Amino acid sequence: MKRVVVLAVMIGLAPLGAKAQQVSGSGTTNKVSKFTGSSTIGDSAIIEVGGNVGIGWPTPQYPLHVFTGDLPVGLFVQAQASVNEVCATCPVNAILGFVGASSGNVIGVNGQTLSPGGIGVLGNFTSTDAQGGGGVLGLTSATSAAFSYGAAGFAQGTTGTAFGVYGQTQSPDGWGAYFVNRARGNIMAGVVGQNADVQVFRVDGKGTVFADGGFRPFGADFAEAVEVTGSSESYAPGDLLVIDASGERRLALSQTPYSTLVAGIYSTKPGVVASQHRVDDALPKDEVPLAVVGIVPCKVTAENGSIAAGDLLVTSSTPGRAMKGTDRSRMLGAVVGQALEPLQKGTGEIQVLVTLQ
């Protein structure tokens, strides 16, 4: 009697003593059936062939093969658990890709796209919580000397513009890339070569930069950040600056001709700016970049005659401007640099090769 009742329940019939409901319908071989009505059965979109299950695909090639055509989402898995009931310290996974093999070319999760505007794998942390979070995390637990990595990006094309790793941020306080070495070893390295890796760039744990090539910034001068007398808003790029004798490591606008206190020129766009501040220090507002070597625009005046390319320049009586030096007896220690452009009359701004002498 129990066997009959169970069978009746399994096929949708009422137990003995109740009026049985007839279920009818037809299906296709290998298709998983579904109720198409309260008492009718038909085909679903799921098929099982040779142990592989296909959803929307008639000949599944994998244990689970999902095809959704033009739908925006192929497979959506949502985990609502806030705590892993099995292991309180373990992560809760919506999707877990795991390959148990300890050798061979195996991949836990593989995302592919054929669209030029597509993305193979997208990790999206959508919460706006101030605690933050991550979109994609790559981990490795390797402790041997063999090469291992937490995350890797490969651009396989041999032509065209492609990036192995691309970082982007929309926040003014954000970072396109952020590198940390907790053990204070090397922070970053640059390597070239097809068959043998050749290291050409490295930043060590102290922030020292090592490079086999040259450093070629857009600016054309070497400057140093130096404090100025008064507000820095009173100064502008191109100003001729002198040492403020009343202060300590402080500058001021030039005021008198042939001053031997001449220090350099307020750099317009320095290629290198040296400073006494550490990378995380807040930059003071009363400092300006003083060009001490290189080519830089400088404010000049023709008060001591027209300036020709090659003339030695000294301070003038016009605040913050250089003039042509003509009194050789007063020029020792007073020359800021050499003019690279002429100025026939009046005032203006010309390119100057800074060579203090």
MITOR-105922 format. One record per residue (C-alpha): residue in three letters; x, y, z. Coordinates in steps of 0.05 Angstrom, whole numbers. Layout:
N
code|xx|yy|zz
Ala|X|Y|Z
...
***
This chain:
357
code|xx|yy|zz
Met|0|0|0
Lys|56|49|17
Arg|89|36|-51
Val|25|54|-88
Val|17|119|-49
Val|89|141|-63
Leu|82|125|-137
Ala|17|163|-140
Val|50|224|-109
Met|110|220|-156
Ile|68|221|-219
Gly|22|275|-194
Leu|-37|230|-175
Ala|-76|235|-111
Pro|-68|181|-58
Leu|-116|124|-53
Gly|-185|145|-34
Ala|-179|211|-73
Lys|-199|224|-144
Ala|-137|218|-189
Gln|-119|276|-235
Gln|-98|256|-304
Val|-32|285|-331
Ser|-21|284|-406
Gly|29|309|-457
Ser|87|289|-501
Gly|161|304|-505
Thr|226|299|-543
Thr|280|247|-529
Asn|333|273|-481
Lys|292|336|-466
Val|278|349|-393
Ser|203|354|-384
Lys|165|409|-348
Phe|92|423|-330
Thr|64|467|-384
Gly|-2|470|-347
Ser|-35|443|-284
Ser|-43|375|-317
Thr|0|377|-380
Ile|73|361|-392
Gly|119|384|-449
Asp|191|400|-466
Ser|233|449|-427
Ala|295|486|-454
Ile|340|436|-417
Ile|369|375|-452
Glu|414|319|-428
Val|459|284|-478
Gly|514|235|-458
Gly|516|261|-387
Asn|522|334|-410
Val|466|383|-395
Gly|449|438|-443
Ile|406|499|-432
Gly|385|531|-497
Trp|436|488|-535
Pro|417|421|-568
Thr|485|388|-567
Pro|520|405|-501
Gln|595|396|-502
Tyr|607|408|-428
Pro|576|383|-363
Leu|535|447|-363
His|529|484|-430
Val|487|548|-428
Phe|469|587|-491
Thr|425|649|-486
Gly|431|680|-555
Asp|425|756|-551
Leu|404|758|-478
Pro|448|804|-435
Val|462|751|-382
Gly|481|679|-397
Leu|483|653|-325
Phe|464|689|-261
Val|482|661|-194
Gln|464|698|-130
Ala|488|682|-60
Gln|449|717|-5
Ala|487|687|53
Ser|521|738|97
Val|558|685|137
Asn|585|618|115
Glu|549|570|163
Val|600|516|151
Cys|662|559|163
Ala|653|627|194
Thr|721|652|169
Cys|713|623|99
Pro|688|665|40
Val|618|658|12
Asn|623|643|-63
Ala|569|657|-114
Ile|611|620|-166
Leu|672|577|-150
Gly|717|550|-205
Phe|763|496|-180
Val|810|448|-216
Gly|838|393|-172
Ala|896|374|-218
Ser|965|392|-191
Ser|998|395|-260
Gly|982|412|-332
Asn|951|474|-363
Val|888|479|-322
Ile|842|539|-311
Gly|793|550|-255
Val|751|602|-291
Asn|757|621|-364
Gly|719|680|-393
Gln|722|694|-468
Thr|693|745|-515
Leu|697|755|-591
Ser|672|827|-591
Pro|723|883|-598
Gly|683|920|-545
Gly|673|860|-500
Ile|704|839|-434
Gly|725|768|-420
Val|716|773|-344
Leu|684|830|-305
Gly|689|837|-230
Asn|643|891|-204
Phe|638|914|-132
Thr|576|958|-133
Ser|571|977|-59
Thr|584|1050|-42
Asp|603|1031|30
Ala|661|1072|56
Gln|694|1007|78
Gly|711|993|5
Gly|716|927|-31
Gly|745|894|-92
Gly|721|877|-161
Val|772|824|-179
Leu|821|789|-133
Gly|879|745|-154
Leu|915|702|-102
Thr|974|655|-100
Ser|998|615|-40
Ala|1063|592|-72
Thr|1124|598|-27
Ser|1177|565|-71
Ala|1228|601|-114
Ala|1187|585|-177
Phe|1153|642|-213
Ser|1081|653|-190
Tyr|1032|709|-192
Gly|967|731|-160
Ala|938|761|-224
Ala|966|764|-295
Gly|946|800|-358
Phe|971|779|-426
Ala|964|816|-492
Gln|978|762|-543
Gly|973|804|-607
Thr|1040|819|-640
Thr|1014|884|-672
Gly|967|939|-652
Thr|956|975|-587
Ala|942|926|-531
Phe|953|926|-456
Gly|972|867|-413
Val|942|903|-352
Tyr|898|965|-355
Gly|880|1005|-292
Gln|830|1063|-290
Thr|797|1106|-236
Gln|745|1161|-238
Ser|759|1189|-169
Pro|807|1248|-160
Asp|832|1212|-98
Gly|839|1145|-133
Trp|898|1109|-164
Gly|901|1077|-232
Ala|950|1027|-203
Tyr|972|1012|-132
Phe|1031|967|-114
Val|1050|943|-44
Asn|1106|898|-20
Arg|1090|882|53
Ala|1159|851|63
Arg|1193|916|38
Gly|1223|882|-22
Asn|1219|908|-94
Ile|1155|945|-109
Met|1157|943|-184
Ala|1200|918|-242
Gly|1200|929|-317
Val|1224|871|-361
Val|1234|863|-437
Gly|1253|806|-482
Gln|1221|747|-518
Asn|1263|688|-496
Ala|1303|715|-437
Asp|1277|766|-388
Val|1319|829|-385
Gln|1303|875|-327
Val|1310|949|-348
Phe|1270|984|-293
Arg|1260|972|-219
Val|1234|1007|-157
Asp|1260|978|-92
Gly|1228|978|-23
Lys|1259|1045|-5
Gly|1230|1079|-66
Thr|1296|1083|-103
Val|1288|1079|-178
Phe|1337|1039|-220
Ala|1335|1045|-296
Asp|1381|1023|-352
Gly|1352|1075|-399
Gly|1349|1151|-392
Phe|1295|1193|-360
Arg|1260|1236|-412
Pro|1203|1279|-385
Phe|1167|1334|-423
Gly|1200|1390|-382
Ala|1270|1413|-399
Asp|1299|1433|-332
Phe|1317|1407|-263
Ala|1283|1445|-208
Glu|1280|1442|-132
Ala|1220|1460|-89
Val|1240|1519|-45
Glu|1201|1563|2
Val|1190|1636|-18
Thr|1181|1699|22
Gly|1108|1718|30
Ser|1052|1683|-7
Ser|1070|1639|-66
Glu|1011|1671|-103
Ser|1054|1733|-109
Tyr|1102|1695|-155
Ala|1094|1668|-225
Pro|1132|1622|-273
Gly|1190|1658|-306
Asp|1206|1702|-246
Leu|1279|1712|-231
Leu|1292|1692|-159
Val|1346|1708|-108
Ile|1365|1681|-40
Asp|1328|1717|16
Ala|1386|1736|62
Ser|1338|1747|120
Gly|1309|1678|118
Glu|1330|1605|121
Arg|1329|1567|54
Arg|1280|1618|27
Leu|1275|1657|-38
Ala|1249|1725|-61
Leu|1240|1764|-125
Ser|1304|1796|-151
Gln|1305|1871|-140
Thr|1374|1900|-154
Pro|1423|1895|-214
Tyr|1481|1846|-212
Ser|1459|1812|-148
Thr|1505|1755|-127
Leu|1446|1726|-88
Val|1416|1703|-154
Ala|1388|1632|-145
Gly|1351|1613|-208
Ile|1285|1619|-245
Tyr|1214|1599|-226
Ser|1205|1539|-271
Thr|1145|1539|-318
Lys|1142|1463|-328
Pro|1200|1427|-295
Gly|1223|1359|-319
Val|1247|1340|-249
Val|1228|1371|-182
Ala|1271|1353|-123
Ser|1245|1364|-53
Gln|1258|1353|20
His|1190|1322|31
Arg|1172|1249|32
Val|1122|1219|-17
Asp|1065|1220|34
Asp|1079|1289|62
Ala|1029|1344|48
Leu|1061|1393|1
Pro|1068|1463|31
Lys|1033|1520|-5
Asp|1091|1569|2
Glu|1141|1532|-43
Val|1156|1542|-117
Pro|1199|1501|-165
Leu|1266|1535|-174
Ala|1300|1518|-240
Val|1375|1510|-226
Val|1397|1471|-288
Gly|1368|1467|-358
Ile|1327|1509|-406
Val|1269|1549|-379
Pro|1228|1611|-398
Cys|1252|1673|-361
Lys|1223|1743|-354
Val|1273|1794|-381
Thr|1281|1868|-394
Ala|1322|1909|-444
Glu|1337|1963|-393
Asn|1413|1950|-402
Gly|1408|1943|-478
Ser|1377|1894|-526
Ile|1388|1821|-512
Ala|1419|1775|-564
Ala|1422|1699|-564
Gly|1484|1680|-525
Asp|1485|1740|-478
Leu|1499|1727|-405
Leu|1440|1748|-361
Val|1441|1780|-292
Thr|1389|1810|-245
Ser|1361|1878|-262
Ser|1328|1936|-226
Thr|1260|1911|-250
Pro|1234|1861|-198
Gly|1236|1789|-221
Arg|1268|1803|-289
Ala|1337|1790|-318
Met|1378|1837|-362
Lys|1439|1831|-405
Gly|1503|1835|-364
Thr|1555|1883|-391
Asp|1597|1902|-330
Arg|1647|1844|-327
Ser|1674|1868|-260
Arg|1606|1856|-228
Met|1585|1792|-263
Leu|1626|1741|-223
Gly|1574|1701|-183
Ala|1517|1744|-211
Val|1502|1707|-277
Val|1438|1666|-277
Gly|1445|1638|-348
Gln|1453|1649|-422
Ala|1399|1676|-469
Leu|1375|1629|-524
Glu|1330|1681|-556
Pro|1334|1756|-569
Leu|1295|1813|-540
Gln|1302|1879|-577
Lys|1267|1926|-530
Gly|1219|1932|-471
Thr|1203|1871|-430
Gly|1185|1800|-449
Glu|1199|1727|-437
Ile|1253|1686|-471
Gln|1284|1617|-466
Val|1345|1616|-421
Leu|1398|1563|-409
Val|1406|1564|-333
Thr|1480|1562|-316
Leu|1494|1596|-250
Gln|1564|1626|-249
***
